[in-house]
Amino acid sequence: MRTTKILRTPHLPDILNTIKTSRNLLNILLGVSAFYGKSSFALEWLDDDHELIISSDGNFQELTDILNDCDFFQEQVQL
């Protein structure tokens, strides 16, 4: 008998919490990766004013914008 391990997909509140509270850059990047799911994205440190820039599908966002998007999506899910 063969068993299959089921991996839990992170939920939006978990992703948001990881990005907002982590002090570890790797954990923050894992949270960003979970936010984008199977979409491809690129990371770039533009400068100290813009900080971390994430691009996906031709759109560029600061990490702060992603956090705002997470808050917005979480509110929409709760409605």
Phi, psi and omega per residue, in radians:
M1 nan 2.271 -3.113
R2 -1.780 2.322 3.103
T3 -1.894 2.552 3.128
T4 -1.989 2.273 3.101
K5 -1.470 2.220 3.137
I6 -1.705 2.128 3.110
L7 -1.558 2.320 3.141
R8 -1.333 2.261 3.068
T9 -1.432 2.261 -3.134
P10 -1.092 2.446 3.078
H11 -1.573 2.769 -3.089
L12 -0.920 -0.786 3.112
P13 -1.066 -0.624 3.104
D14 -1.160 -0.742 3.135
I15 -1.102 -0.840 -3.129
L16 -1.055 -0.784 3.132
N17 -1.075 -0.742 3.130
T18 -1.074 -0.812 -3.104
I19 -1.172 -0.724 -3.054
K20 -1.314 -0.623 -2.971
T21 -1.794 -0.276 -3.066
S22 -1.308 2.455 3.040
R23 -1.782 -0.046 -3.092
N24 -1.708 2.099 -3.099
L25 -1.010 -0.681 3.134
L26 -1.079 -0.739 3.116
N27 -1.148 -0.652 3.090
I28 -1.110 -0.777 3.128
L29 -1.143 -0.617 3.055
L30 -1.130 -0.657 3.073
G31 -1.127 -0.750 3.094
V32 -1.094 -0.735 3.114
S33 -1.063 -0.733 3.117
A34 -1.151 -0.621 3.128
F35 -1.096 -0.725 -3.122
Y36 -1.417 -0.243 3.094
G37 1.055 -2.202 -3.101
K38 -1.538 -0.013 3.088
S39 -1.276 2.575 3.081
S40 -1.475 2.634 3.111
F41 -2.653 2.819 3.119
A42 -2.239 2.586 3.132
L43 -1.987 2.494 3.083
E44 -2.658 2.378 3.020
W45 -1.589 1.835 -3.051
L46 -1.308 -1.046 3.065
D47 -2.885 3.121 -3.093
D48 -1.200 -0.413 3.100
D49 -1.290 -0.706 -3.083
H50 -1.673 -0.318 3.136
E51 1.015 -2.395 -3.057
L52 -1.360 2.166 3.116
I53 -1.900 2.303 3.117
I54 -2.030 2.264 3.104
S55 -2.089 2.451 3.106
S56 -2.704 2.329 3.131
D57 0.927 0.649 3.105
G58 1.388 0.021 3.111
N59 -1.811 2.452 3.136
F60 -1.999 2.311 -3.140
Q61 -2.404 2.544 2.965
E62 -1.417 2.782 3.116
L63 -0.997 -0.640 3.106
T64 -1.041 -0.689 3.113
D65 -1.126 -0.659 3.114
I66 -1.137 -0.715 3.088
L67 -1.079 -0.704 3.094
N68 -1.129 -0.707 3.084
D69 -1.080 -0.730 3.119
C70 -1.062 -0.778 3.099
D71 -1.046 -0.776 -3.137
F72 -1.083 -0.841 -3.131
F73 -1.112 -0.666 3.131
Q74 -1.124 -0.711 3.082
E75 -1.104 -0.712 3.134
Q76 -1.129 -0.645 -3.141
V77 -1.196 -0.599 -3.100
Q78 -1.332 -0.297 -3.126
L79 -1.228 nan nan
